Amino acid sequence: MVQLTRPSAPPRAANFATRAAAFGRRGRAWLSLVPGMVGASPVLAHHAMDGVTPGSAVEGLLSGFAHPVIGADHFCFLLTVGMLLAFCPLRARLQAVAALAGGLLLGVVAAVNGLDFPLANLFCILTLIGTGLLALATRSVGTRPLVAVVGVAALFHGLAFAAAIVGSEASPLIAYLIGLSITGGVIVLGVGILASTLATGFGRDFPRAARRWTGFAALIIGNLLLLSIGTL
C-alpha cells in the first residue's frame, strides 16, 4: 500500500527571507518617490489655503489638518517618529503624541506672539535627519528620552507652521492648533498600528527591518531637503 505524505512546510527562515525580499522591493519603490516629494515640498509648503490666512474656524481647522502632510519635512518627520514608537507600549506612544501636540502648540503660539526664528525650516529638516539616525541606531533609545526628543523637535515644526496663521484671529488660530494636533497624532499612532499589523505577517525580524528602511528614507529625504533649502 502506498502511503501518502504531506509536503513538508517551507522552513521558517525561507518564509521570512521571501517576505523580507518583498518588503525590500517595496522599500526601494517608496525611496524612488523621494525626489518627487522633495521637489514638490517647496511648492506645497504653507499653501493649504492657497496662501491665504485662515479667516474662520473651519478654514483654520482645514489648514491645520493639511499642513503636516503637504511638507515633506513635516510629514516624513511624523512618519519616522511613528516608526520609532511603533513597537513601544501604547502608553509611551500616547505620551509622545501629547509631547508632539505640546511642542506644536508652544511653537505656533511663540511665533504668533512675535518670536522670530528664521531658521525654523532648517531645524525641521535637522529633526528629520536626527530621527532618521535614531531609527538606524543599533541600540534602542529609552521611551522617556524619545518622548522628550519628540516634544523638542515638535517645537521647531510649530514655529514653521505658524507662518500660515500669523495675523489670524483667535478662533481660526485655536482651530488650526487642533487640526495640527489631530493630524500629527493620527499619523504617529497610525504608523504604529500599521507596523504592528505587518509584523504579524513578516515575523519578529520585521521591526528592525522597518526601522532601518525608515531611517534610510529619513536621511535621504533630509539631506536632499538640505541641498534644496535655498528654495524652501
N, CA and C of each residue as an Amber inpcrd file, in Angstrom:
protein
   696
   0.8520000  -1.1960000   0.0000000   0.0000000   0.0000000   0.0000000
   0.8860000   1.2430000   0.0000000   0.5370000   2.1600000  -0.8830000
   1.3120000   3.3910000  -0.9980000   0.8380000   4.3760000   0.0550000
   1.7560000   4.8900000   0.8160000   1.4170000   5.8780000   1.8360000
   1.6390000   7.2770000   1.2790000   0.6230000   8.0910000   1.4780000
   0.7100000   9.4810000   1.0420000   1.2840000  10.3280000   2.1630000
   2.2140000  11.1290000   1.8190000   2.8130000  12.0190000   2.8200000
   2.5550000  13.4550000   2.4350000   2.3330000  14.2560000   3.4500000
   2.1250000  15.6890000   3.2070000   3.4430000  16.3560000   2.8510000
   3.3930000  17.2780000   1.9030000   4.6310000  18.0110000   1.6010000
   5.0700000  18.8100000   2.8170000   6.3530000  18.7710000   3.0680000
   6.8630000  19.4940000   4.2340000   6.7240000  20.9890000   4.0300000
   6.4160000  21.6760000   5.1240000   6.2650000  23.1370000   5.0610000
   7.6190000  23.7700000   4.8300000   7.6690000  24.8380000   4.0680000
   8.9460000  25.5080000   3.8400000   9.5180000  26.0130000   5.1520000
  10.8100000  25.9880000   5.2860000  11.4290000  26.4380000   6.5340000
  10.9980000  27.8620000   6.8610000  10.9230000  28.1420000   8.1760000
  10.5190000  29.4810000   8.6210000  11.4730000  30.5500000   8.1020000
  12.7690000  30.2070000   8.0890000  13.7540000  31.1800000   7.6130000
  13.5210000  31.5290000   6.1540000  13.1560000  30.5080000   5.3530000
  12.8960000  30.7710000   3.9360000  11.6770000  31.6620000   3.7720000
  10.6500000  31.3990000   4.6060000   9.4590000  32.2530000   4.5560000
   9.8200000  33.6970000   4.8300000  10.6050000  33.9170000   5.8860000
  10.9630000  35.2910000   6.2130000  11.8300000  35.9080000   5.1320000
  12.7470000  35.1010000   4.5560000  13.6100000  35.6430000   3.5030000
  12.7770000  36.1230000   2.3190000  11.7660000  35.3230000   1.9540000
  10.8980000  35.7150000   0.8390000  10.1420000  36.9920000   1.1630000
   9.5870000  37.0430000   2.3890000   8.8250000  38.2290000   2.7770000
   9.7260000  39.4450000   2.9190000  10.9210000  39.2380000   3.4540000
  11.8480000  40.3580000   3.6020000  12.2520000  40.9110000   2.2440000
  12.4550000  40.0010000   1.2710000  12.8000000  40.4650000  -0.0730000
  11.6730000  41.3000000  -0.6630000  10.4360000  40.8380000  -0.4480000
   9.2880000  41.6090000  -0.9390000   9.2190000  42.9570000  -0.2460000
   9.4690000  42.9690000   1.0610000   9.4580000  44.2310000   1.8000000
  10.5560000  45.1650000   1.2970000  11.7330000  44.5750000   0.9930000
  12.8180000  45.3930000   0.4710000  12.4780000  46.0130000  -0.8680000
  11.7840000  45.2420000  -1.7300000  11.3830000  45.7990000  -3.0280000
  10.4040000  46.9460000  -2.8330000   9.4800000  46.7780000  -1.8840000
   8.5410000  47.8680000  -1.6170000   9.2750000  49.0870000  -1.0750000
  10.2660000  48.8340000  -0.2060000  11.0240000  49.9530000   0.3440000
  11.7600000  50.7180000  -0.7400000  12.3710000  49.9870000  -1.6800000
  13.0740000  50.6700000  -2.7720000  12.0990000  51.4250000  -3.6630000
  10.8960000  50.8820000  -3.8280000   9.8870000  51.5870000  -4.6300000
   9.4970000  52.8970000  -3.9700000   9.3160000  52.8610000  -2.6420000
   8.9840000  54.1010000  -1.9340000  10.1350000  55.0960000  -2.0140000
  11.3780000  54.6090000  -1.8990000  12.5210000  55.5160000  -1.9800000
  12.6260000  56.1660000  -3.3510000  12.1240000  55.4910000  -4.3940000
  12.1650000  56.0850000  -5.7270000  11.2730000  57.3100000  -5.8330000
  10.3350000  57.4610000  -4.8970000   9.4440000  58.6220000  -4.9040000
  10.0590000  59.8250000  -4.2100000  11.2130000  59.6310000  -3.5580000
  11.8010000  60.7000000  -2.7610000  12.0580000  61.9710000  -3.5580000
  12.7090000  61.9110000  -4.7520000  12.9550000  63.1580000  -5.4780000
  11.6880000  63.9450000  -5.7620000  10.6110000  63.2520000  -6.1110000
   9.3570000  63.9510000  -6.3710000   8.8020000  64.6130000  -5.1360000
   8.9040000  63.9310000  -3.9870000   8.4220000  64.5100000  -2.7410000
   9.2030000  65.7590000  -2.3850000  10.5250000  65.6800000  -2.5290000
  11.3590000  66.8270000  -2.1910000  11.1030000  67.9800000  -3.1410000
  10.9290000  67.6620000  -4.4260000  10.6660000  68.7220000  -5.3920000
   9.3390000  69.4000000  -5.1640000   8.3540000  68.6340000  -4.7210000
   7.0280000  69.2090000  -4.5020000   6.9370000  69.9700000  -3.2030000
   7.8020000  69.6550000  -2.2320000   7.6850000  70.2570000  -0.9110000
   7.7630000  71.7760000  -0.9150000   8.7370000  72.4070000  -1.6100000
   8.7800000  73.8550000  -1.5900000   7.5360000  74.4910000  -2.1830000
   6.9210000  73.8120000  -3.1540000   5.7460000  74.3730000  -3.8100000
   4.5260000  74.2840000  -2.9120000   4.3910000  73.1570000  -2.1950000
   3.1940000  72.9200000  -1.4060000   3.2530000  73.5270000  -0.0180000
   4.4380000  73.7020000   0.5290000   4.5380000  74.1180000   1.9200000
   3.8390000  75.4440000   2.1530000   3.0540000  75.4860000   3.2370000
   2.3460000  76.6920000   3.6620000   1.3420000  77.1860000   2.6330000
   0.7730000  76.2780000   1.8320000  -0.2160000  76.6920000   0.8390000
  -1.4800000  75.8410000   0.9140000  -1.8180000  75.3830000   2.1130000
  -3.0320000  74.5760000   2.2480000  -4.2760000  75.3770000   1.9120000
  -4.2410000  76.6980000   2.1450000  -5.3770000  77.5670000   1.8380000
  -5.0210000  78.5230000   0.7030000  -4.2140000  78.0440000  -0.2540000
  -3.7690000  78.8650000  -1.3860000  -3.0330000  80.1200000  -0.9290000
  -2.3170000  80.0140000   0.1850000  -1.5320000  81.1360000   0.6680000
  -2.3280000  82.1820000   1.4120000  -3.6320000  81.9720000   1.5990000
  -4.4870000  82.9400000   2.2870000  -4.5790000  82.5610000   3.7600000
  -4.4080000  83.5490000   4.6490000  -4.5230000  83.2910000   6.0790000
  -5.9510000  82.8880000   6.4270000  -6.1430000  81.7910000   7.1610000
  -7.4980000  81.3550000   7.5220000  -8.2700000  82.4570000   8.2310000
  -9.5130000  82.6480000   7.8050000 -10.3380000  83.7080000   8.3810000
 -11.4710000  83.2020000   9.2330000 -11.6430000  81.8870000   9.3200000
 -12.7130000  81.3100000  10.1280000 -12.1970000  80.0510000  10.8070000
 -12.9930000  79.5620000  11.7640000 -12.5960000  78.3500000  12.4750000
 -12.5090000  77.1540000  11.5300000 -13.4280000  77.0720000  10.5800000
 -13.4190000  75.9570000   9.6260000 -12.1580000  76.0010000   8.7690000
 -11.8290000  77.1870000   8.2710000 -10.6160000  77.3230000   7.4630000
  -9.3710000  77.0130000   8.2880000  -9.3600000  77.4630000   9.5400000
  -8.2290000  77.1690000  10.4080000  -8.0740000  75.6820000  10.6550000
  -9.2000000  74.9940000  10.8630000  -9.1610000  73.5560000  11.1040000
  -8.6580000  72.8050000   9.8750000  -9.1760000  73.1730000   8.6940000
  -8.7520000  72.5150000   7.4580000  -7.2720000  72.7620000   7.1860000
  -6.8330000  73.9910000   7.4460000  -5.4220000  74.3070000   7.2510000
  -4.5520000  73.5080000   8.2130000  -5.0210000  73.3720000   9.4540000
  -4.2830000  72.5760000  10.4270000  -4.2170000  71.1100000  10.0520000
  -5.3170000  70.5860000   9.5050000  -5.3150000  69.1960000   9.0410000
  -4.2860000  68.9870000   7.9330000  -4.1620000  69.9570000   7.0400000
  -3.3670000  69.7770000   5.8210000  -1.8760000  70.0080000   6.0130000
  -1.5080000  70.9660000   6.8540000  -0.1140000  71.3840000   6.8920000
   0.8920000  70.2980000   7.2790000   0.5940000  69.3940000   8.2020000
   1.5870000  68.3520000   8.4910000   1.8030000  67.3710000   7.3420000
   0.9340000  67.3980000   6.3480000   1.0040000  66.4280000   5.2530000
   1.6590000  67.0100000   4.0100000   1.4860000  68.3070000   3.7620000
   1.9150000  68.8750000   2.4890000   3.3890000  69.2470000   2.4430000
   4.0760000  69.2110000   3.5630000   5.5120000  69.4720000   3.5700000
   6.2760000  68.1800000   3.7990000   7.2310000  67.8650000   2.9390000
   7.9590000  66.5940000   3.0490000   8.6910000  66.4810000   4.3730000
   9.2610000  67.6020000   4.8650000   9.9990000  67.5360000   6.1270000
   9.0710000  67.2160000   7.2900000   7.9100000  67.8730000   7.3430000
   6.9660000  67.6320000   8.4360000   6.3860000  66.2170000   8.3640000
   5.9290000  65.8350000   7.1790000   5.2680000  64.5380000   7.0170000
   6.2270000  63.3900000   7.3100000   7.4310000  63.4580000   6.7520000
   8.3990000  62.3780000   6.9540000   8.8870000  62.3320000   8.3990000
   8.9630000  63.4920000   9.0430000   9.3020000  63.5100000  10.4710000
   8.2620000  62.7400000  11.2760000   6.9890000  62.9880000  11.0000000
   5.9200000  62.2950000  11.7190000   5.9410000  60.7930000  11.4360000
   6.1830000  60.4220000  10.1860000   6.2670000  59.0000000   9.8430000
   7.4200000  58.3210000  10.5870000   8.5560000  59.0040000  10.6530000
   9.7160000  58.4300000  11.3300000   9.4710000  58.2930000  12.8240000
   8.8610000  59.3170000  13.4160000   8.5150000  59.2400000  14.8400000
   7.5540000  58.0790000  15.0820000   6.5750000  57.9390000  14.2030000
   5.6310000  56.8390000  14.3400000   6.3080000  55.4870000  14.3050000
   7.3040000  55.3340000  13.4150000   8.0050000  54.0540000  13.3320000
   8.9110000  53.8390000  14.5390000   9.5320000  54.9090000  15.0400000
  10.3680000  54.7800000  16.2290000   9.5600000  54.2820000  17.4280000
   8.2990000  54.7060000  17.4860000   7.4450000  54.3630000  18.6200000
   6.5270000  53.1790000  18.3380000   6.5880000  52.6430000  17.1290000
   5.6030000  51.6460000  16.6950000   5.5460000  50.4300000  17.6010000
   6.6810000  50.0120000  18.1200000   6.7210000  48.7850000  18.9120000
   6.9640000  49.0700000  20.3930000   6.7090000  50.3230000  20.7750000
   6.7430000  50.7020000  22.1830000   5.3570000  50.4740000  22.7940000
   5.2600000  50.4340000  24.1090000   3.9400000  50.3030000  24.7380000
   3.0170000  51.4520000  24.3420000   1.7230000  51.1770000  24.3510000
   0.7420000  52.1870000  23.9670000   0.8790000  53.4450000  24.8050000
   1.1800000  53.2790000  26.0760000   1.3220000  54.4470000  26.9500000
   2.4230000  55.3760000  26.4490000   3.5460000  54.8090000  26.0280000
   4.6470000  55.6240000  25.5120000   4.2360000  56.3410000  24.2340000
   3.4730000  55.6720000  23.3860000   3.0150000  56.3070000  22.1460000
   2.0740000  57.4630000  22.4390000   1.1970000  57.2800000  23.4070000
   0.2780000  58.3620000  23.7760000   1.0340000  59.5290000  24.4020000
   2.0550000  59.2340000  25.1870000   2.8780000  60.3010000  25.7570000
   3.5980000  61.0770000  24.6630000   4.0700000  60.3620000  23.6510000
   4.7420000  61.0280000  22.5360000   3.7780000  61.9200000  21.7660000
   2.5520000  61.4590000  21.5740000   1.5500000  62.2760000  20.8870000
   1.2510000  63.5330000  21.6990000   1.1700000  63.3950000  23.0230000
   0.9450000  64.5610000  23.8780000   2.1240000  65.5290000  23.7960000
   3.3520000  64.9900000  23.7940000   4.5350000  65.8410000  23.6640000
   4.5670000  66.5270000  22.3080000   4.1560000  65.8030000  21.2750000
   4.0880000  66.3750000  19.9330000   3.1110000  67.5430000  19.8920000
   1.9070000  67.3310000  20.4280000   0.9000000  68.3890000  20.4330000
   1.3710000  69.5830000  21.2520000   2.0120000  69.3090000  22.3960000
   2.5090000  70.3990000  23.2280000   3.5950000  71.2070000  22.5400000
   4.5220000  70.5200000  21.8640000   5.5770000  71.2210000  21.1470000
   5.0440000  72.0650000  20.0080000   4.0980000  71.5130000  19.2450000
   3.4790000  72.2770000  18.1610000   2.7720000  73.5090000  18.7040000
   2.0400000  73.3320000  19.8060000   1.3140000  74.4430000  20.4190000
   2.2620000  75.5540000  20.8470000   3.3280000  75.1830000  21.5550000
   4.2790000  76.1890000  22.0220000   4.9410000  76.9130000  20.8550000
   5.3200000  76.1600000  19.8280000   5.9750000  76.7790000  18.6830000
   5.0860000  77.7650000  17.9580000   3.8440000  77.3670000  17.6880000
   2.9150000  78.2560000  16.9810000   2.6070000  79.4860000  17.8170000
   2.2960000  79.2950000  19.0870000   1.9410000  80.4210000  19.9540000
   3.1150000  81.3810000  20.1030000   4.3270000  80.8390000  20.2460000
   5.5060000  81.6980000  20.3730000   5.7070000  82.5450000  19.1260000
   5.5570000  81.9440000  17.9530000   5.7350000  82.6920000  16.7050000
   4.6330000  83.7230000  16.5070000   3.4030000  83.3530000  16.8340000
   2.2820000  84.2850000  16.6840000   2.4600000  85.4940000  17.5930000
   3.1070000  85.2820000  18.7390000   3.3150000  86.3710000  19.6960000
   4.6270000  87.1070000  19.4860000   5.2330000  86.9290000  18.3260000
   6.3540000  87.7790000  17.9560000   7.7200000  87.1380000  17.9360000
   7.8470000  85.8700000  18.3050000   9.1570000  85.2270000  18.2550000
   9.5600000  84.9990000  16.8060000  10.6700000  85.5890000  16.4150000
  11.1570000  85.4580000  15.0400000  12.3190000  84.4720000  15.0240000
  12.1230000  83.3450000  14.3730000  13.1630000  82.3200000  14.2890000
  13.2960000  81.9070000  12.8320000  14.1030000  82.6310000  12.0600000
  14.1880000  82.3820000  10.6110000  14.7620000  81.0200000  10.2370000
  15.3910000  80.3410000  11.1880000  15.9890000  79.0370000  10.8870000
  15.0490000  77.8770000  11.2020000  13.7620000  78.1640000  11.3730000
  12.8100000  77.1130000  11.7470000  12.7780000  75.9860000  10.7190000
  12.7400000  76.3360000   9.4370000  12.6860000  75.2990000   8.3960000
  13.9480000  74.4350000   8.3980000  15.0960000  75.0730000   8.6250000
  16.3450000  74.3160000   8.7010000  16.3030000  73.3290000   9.8640000
  15.8200000  73.7920000  11.0030000  15.7630000  72.9150000  12.1680000
  14.7410000  71.7950000  11.9780000  13.6800000  72.0540000  11.2230000
  12.7190000  70.9880000  10.9120000  13.4010000  69.8660000  10.1370000
  14.2340000  70.2480000   9.1760000  14.9620000  69.2490000   8.3950000
  15.9480000  68.4950000   9.2790000  16.6030000  69.2240000  10.1790000
  17.5560000  68.5770000  11.0780000  16.8650000  67.5960000  12.0210000
  15.6340000  67.9120000  12.4280000  14.9000000  66.9540000  13.2720000
  14.5750000  65.6840000  12.4890000  14.3050000  65.8290000  11.2000000
  14.0620000  64.6540000  10.3590000  15.3140000  63.7940000  10.2710000
  16.4490000  64.4340000  10.0420000  17.7120000  63.6940000   9.9710000
  18.0250000  63.0440000  11.3160000  17.7790000  63.7800000  12.3990000
  18.0450000  63.2390000  13.7310000  17.2090000  62.0170000  14.0540000
  15.9250000  62.0680000  13.7320000  15.0720000  60.9010000  13.9860000
  15.4510000  59.7380000  13.0660000  15.9360000  60.0640000  11.8620000
  16.4230000  59.0110000  10.9770000  17.6270000  58.2930000  11.5660000
  18.5320000  59.0610000  12.1730000  19.6940000  58.4510000  12.8270000
  19.2720000  57.5920000  14.0160000  18.2650000  58.0560000  14.7520000
  17.7590000  57.2560000  15.8690000  17.1730000  55.9340000  15.3720000
  16.5030000  55.9880000  14.2190000  15.9160000  54.7680000  13.6560000
  16.9910000  53.7770000  13.2270000  18.1540000  54.2810000  12.8480000
  19.2490000  53.4130000  12.4080000  20.1550000  52.9770000  13.5510000
  19.9600000  53.5450000  14.7270000  20.8250000  53.2260000  15.8640000
  20.7220000  51.7440000  16.2140000  21.8630000  51.1510000  16.5390000
  21.8810000  49.7280000  16.8780000  21.2910000  49.4730000  18.2620000
  21.3890000  50.4640000  19.1330000  20.8150000  50.3330000  20.4710000
  19.5720000  51.2090000  20.5680000  18.5050000  50.6410000  21.0690000
  17.2500000  51.3800000  21.1550000  17.3370000  52.4690000  22.2170000
  16.6420000  53.5680000  21.9540000  16.5960000  54.6830000  22.8890000
  15.4390000  54.4480000  23.8510000  15.6220000  54.8190000  25.1020000
  14.5500000  54.6760000  26.0750000  13.3400000  55.5090000  25.6880000
  12.1820000  55.0800000  26.1490000  10.9500000  55.7730000  25.7510000
  10.9020000  57.1980000  26.2840000  11.3610000  57.4330000  27.4960000
  11.3150000  58.7860000  28.0610000  12.1850000  59.7620000  27.2760000
  13.4640000  59.4220000  26.9990000  14.2520000  60.3310000  26.1580000
  13.6370000  60.5330000  24.7790000  13.0550000  59.4820000  24.2310000
  12.4500000  59.5900000  22.9060000  11.2500000  60.5300000  22.9240000
  10.4290000  60.4410000  23.9600000   9.2840000  61.3460000  24.0940000
   9.7640000  62.7850000  24.2290000  10.8400000  62.9980000  24.9940000
  11.3910000  64.3450000  25.1520000  11.9110000  64.8850000  23.8220000
  12.5770000  64.0330000  23.0550000  13.0790000  64.4430000  21.7380000
  11.9250000  64.8490000  20.8300000  10.8420000  64.0860000  20.8570000
   9.6730000  64.4050000  20.0330000   9.1120000  65.7690000  20.4060000
   9.0090000  66.0500000  21.7020000   8.4720000  67.3330000  22.1390000
   9.3260000  68.5080000  21.7060000  10.6450000  68.3840000  21.8690000
  11.5490000  69.4740000  21.4720000  11.5370000  69.6600000  19.9600000
  11.5690000  68.5670000  19.2190000  11.5470000  68.6620000  17.7560000
  10.2520000  69.2930000  17.2680000   9.1320000  68.9430000  17.9060000
   7.8410000  69.4980000  17.5000000   7.7930000  71.0050000  17.6810000
   8.5680000  71.5200000  18.6280000   8.6190000  72.9670000  18.8380000
   9.0670000  73.6880000  17.5710000  10.0880000  73.1640000  16.9010000
  10.5800000  73.7930000  15.6700000   9.5650000  73.6590000  14.5350000
   8.8860000  72.5300000  14.4820000   7.8520000  72.3720000  13.4580000
   6.7010000  73.3420000  13.7170000   6.3870000  73.5760000  14.9820000
   5.3590000  74.5550000  15.3120000   5.7500000  75.9570000  14.8860000
   7.0200000  76.3110000  15.0750000   7.4960000  77.6280000  14.6320000
   7.3440000  77.7810000  13.1220000   7.5960000  76.7010000  12.3840000
   7.4400000  76.7560000  10.9270000   5.9680000  76.8030000  10.5310000
   5.1300000  76.0340000  11.2110000   3.6960000  76.0220000  10.9030000
   3.0450000  77.3790000  11.1440000   3.6030000  78.1570000  12.0460000
   2.9800000  79.4350000  12.4050000   2.9190000  80.4090000  11.2440000
   3.7680000  80.2080000  10.2310000   3.7770000  81.1290000   9.0910000
   2.4270000  81.2000000   8.4050000   1.6360000  80.1380000   8.5020000
   0.3450000  80.0920000   7.8150000  -0.7740000  80.7360000   8.6160000
  -0.5280000  81.0690000   9.8800000  -1.6130000  81.5380000  10.7400000
  -1.3330000  82.8930000  11.3750000  -0.1160000  83.4190000  11.1980000
   0.2220000  84.7250000  11.7760000  -0.7190000  85.7870000  11.2260000
  -1.2840000  86.5940000  12.1180000  -2.2250000  87.6340000  11.7170000
  -3.6690000  87.2040000  11.7890000  -3.9040000  85.9430000  12.1020000
  -5.2680000  85.4410000  12.1840000  -5.8640000  85.7400000  13.5530000
  -7.1890000  85.6730000  13.6510000  -7.8730000  85.8940000  14.9180000
  -7.8150000  84.6350000  15.7810000  -8.3560000  84.7460000  16.9930000
  -8.2340000  83.6590000  17.9690000  -8.9440000  82.3860000  17.5160000
 -10.1420000  82.5190000  16.9520000 -10.9260000  81.3370000  16.5810000
 -10.2270000  80.4860000  15.5210000  -9.7780000  81.0650000  14.4070000
  -9.0320000  80.2560000  13.4310000  -7.7320000  79.6980000  14.0020000
  -7.0880000  80.4660000  14.8920000  -5.8290000  80.0110000  15.4830000
  -6.0410000  78.7620000  16.3300000  -7.0560000  78.7870000  17.1780000
  -7.3420000  77.6260000  18.0240000  -7.7000000  76.4120000  17.1660000
  -8.5330000  76.6350000  16.1540000  -8.9160000  75.5350000  15.2640000
  -7.7000000  74.9920000  14.5170000  -6.8020000  75.8760000  14.1280000
  -5.5780000  75.4760000  13.4360000  -4.7340000  74.5690000  14.3250000
  -4.5910000  74.9410000  15.5890000  -3.8170000  74.1340000  16.5280000
  -4.4520000  72.7620000  16.7410000  -5.7780000  72.7460000  16.8090000
  -6.4830000  71.4660000  16.9540000  -6.2340000  70.5780000  15.7340000
  -6.3200000  71.1740000  14.5470000  -6.0830000  70.4120000  13.3200000
  -4.6780000  69.8500000  13.2490000  -3.6820000  70.6700000  13.6120000
  -2.2970000  70.1930000  13.6180000  -2.1290000  69.0040000  14.5580000
  -2.6850000  69.1320000  15.7610000  -2.5270000  68.0820000  16.7680000
  -3.2040000  66.7870000  16.3370000  -4.3970000  66.9080000  15.7550000
  -5.1210000  65.7090000  15.3290000  -4.3670000  64.9860000  14.2170000
  -3.9390000  65.7390000  13.2030000  -3.2240000  65.1080000  12.0920000
  -1.9240000  64.4680000  12.5580000  -1.1600000  65.1980000  13.3760000
   0.0880000  64.6420000  13.8810000  -0.1300000  63.3790000  14.6900000
  -1.1260000  63.4030000  15.5730000  -1.4120000  62.2290000  16.3870000
  -1.8830000  61.0440000  15.5720000  -2.7370000  61.2990000  14.5880000
  -3.2520000  60.2170000  13.7420000  -2.1170000  59.5630000  12.9550000
  -1.1950000  60.3720000  12.4320000  -0.0810000  59.8120000  11.6600000
   0.8140000  58.9560000  12.5500000   1.1980000  59.4940000  13.7050000
   2.1020000  58.7670000  14.5990000   1.4710000  57.4610000  15.0810000
   0.2310000  57.5290000  15.5420000  -0.4400000  56.3190000  16.0250000
  -0.7820000  55.3700000  14.8790000  -1.1450000  55.9370000  13.7270000
  -1.4930000  55.1060000  12.5740000  -0.3200000  54.2960000  12.0730000
   0.8630000  54.9050000  12.0580000   2.0610000  54.1610000  11.6550000
   2.3050000  52.9980000  12.6070000   2.0980000  53.2360000  13.8980000
   2.2820000  52.1680000  14.8720000   1.3250000  51.0120000  14.6540000
   0.0650000  51.3300000  14.3930000  -0.9340000  50.2820000  14.1500000
  -0.5940000  49.4930000  12.8900000  -0.2190000  50.2130000  11.8200000
   0.1310000  49.5460000  10.5660000   1.3500000  48.6530000  10.7330000
   2.3710000  49.1780000  11.4170000   3.5960000  48.3930000  11.6030000
   3.3310000  47.1470000  12.4440000   2.5240000  47.2840000  13.4810000
   2.2020000  46.1260000  14.3230000   1.4380000  45.0710000  13.5340000
   0.5500000  45.5230000  12.6570000  -0.2150000  44.5910000  11.8270000
   0.6960000  43.8480000  10.8570000   1.6090000  44.5810000  10.2220000
   2.5350000  43.9480000   9.2840000   3.4820000  42.9880000   9.9870000
   3.8320000  43.3050000  11.2310000   4.7760000  42.4620000  11.9640000
   4.2380000  41.0580000  12.1780000   2.9150000  40.9180000  12.2770000
   2.3300000  39.5880000  12.4630000   2.5370000  38.7030000  11.2360000
   2.6910000  39.3120000  10.0680000   2.9010000  38.5360000   8.8520000
   4.3610000  38.3530000   8.4940000   5.1850000  39.3530000   8.8060000
   6.5910000  39.2900000   8.4220000   7.4670000  38.6310000   9.4790000
   6.9940000  38.5260000  10.6960000   7.7830000  37.8600000  11.7240000
   8.5040000  38.8200000  12.6420000   9.2600000  38.2400000  13.5740000
   9.8660000  39.0390000  14.6350000  11.0080000  39.9240000  14.1540000
  11.5730000  39.6430000  12.9830000  12.6540000  40.4800000  12.4640000
  12.1350000  41.7140000  11.7380000  10.8280000  41.8100000  11.5780000
  10.2610000  42.9430000  10.8430000  10.5440000  44.2900000  11.5010000
  10.4060000  44.4430000  12.8400000  10.6400000  45.7650000  13.4370000
  12.0000000  46.3540000  13.0890000  13.0530000  45.5110000  13.1610000
  14.3890000  46.0210000  12.8440000  14.4850000  46.4450000  11.3820000
  13.9380000  45.6230000  10.4790000  13.9870000  45.9640000   9.0530000
  13.1780000  47.2220000   8.7590000  12.0160000  47.3400000   9.3740000
  11.1710000  48.5080000   9.1290000  11.8360000  49.7800000   9.6270000
  12.4300000  49.7210000  10.8060000  13.1360000  50.9000000  11.3350000
  14.3160000  51.2640000  10.4440000  15.0180000  50.2420000   9.9350000
  16.1750000  50.5110000   9.0820000  15.7580000  51.2290000   7.8000000
  14.7110000  50.7210000   7.1320000  14.2480000  51.3580000   5.9090000
  13.7370000  52.7710000   6.1860000  13.0380000  52.9360000   7.2990000
  12.5410000  54.2630000   7.6630000  13.6930000  55.2200000   7.9180000
  14.7140000  54.7440000   8.6210000  15.8760000  55.5870000   8.8840000
  16.5960000  56.0010000   7.6170000  16.7930000  55.0440000   6.6950000
  17.4370000  55.3760000   5.4250000  16.6270000  56.4260000   4.6600000
  15.3120000  56.2240000   4.5990000  14.4600000  57.1670000   3.8700000
  14.5170000  58.5500000   4.4980000  14.4910000  58.6110000   5.8350000
  14.5430000  59.9030000   6.5190000  15.8550000  60.6250000   6.2330000
  16.9580000  59.8810000   6.2350000  18.2540000  60.5040000   5.9590000
  18.3430000  60.9960000   4.5190000  17.8580000  60.2010000   3.5860000
  17.9070000  60.6030000   2.1770000  17.0670000  61.8520000   1.9490000
  15.8320000  61.8300000   2.4360000  14.9450000  62.9800000   2.2400000
  15.4980000  64.2020000   2.9520000  15.9850000  64.0160000   4.1810000
  16.5290000  65.1460000   4.9270000  17.7090000  65.7940000   4.2310000
  18.6190000  64.9760000   3.7220000  19.7970000  65.5380000   3.0510000
  19.4380000  66.1830000   1.7160000  18.4730000  65.6170000   1.0010000
  18.0190000  66.2630000  -0.2330000  17.3560000  67.6020000   0.0630000
  16.6100000  67.6630000   1.1580000  15.9950000  68.9340000   1.5400000
  17.0500000  69.9580000   1.9340000  18.1190000  69.4990000   2.5800000
  19.2080000  70.4210000   2.9110000  19.8320000  71.0070000   1.6500000
  19.9700000  70.1690000   0.6210000  20.5480000  70.6500000  -0.6350000
  19.6500000  71.6640000  -1.3230000  18.3330000  71.5330000  -1.1140000
  17.3960000  72.4300000  -1.7920000  16.8480000  73.5060000  -0.8690000
  17.4820000  73.7090000   0.2880000  16.9160000  74.6110000   1.2840000
  16.8370000  76.0490000   0.7880000  17.6310000  76.3820000  -0.1960000
  17.5630000  77.7370000  -0.7360000  16.2370000  78.0570000  -1.3880000
  15.4790000  77.0120000  -1.7950000  14.1890000  77.2420000  -2.4440000
  13.0220000  77.0440000  -1.5050000  13.2920000  76.6260000  -0.2330000
  12.2000000  76.3790000   0.7080000  11.6430000  77.6860000   1.2520000
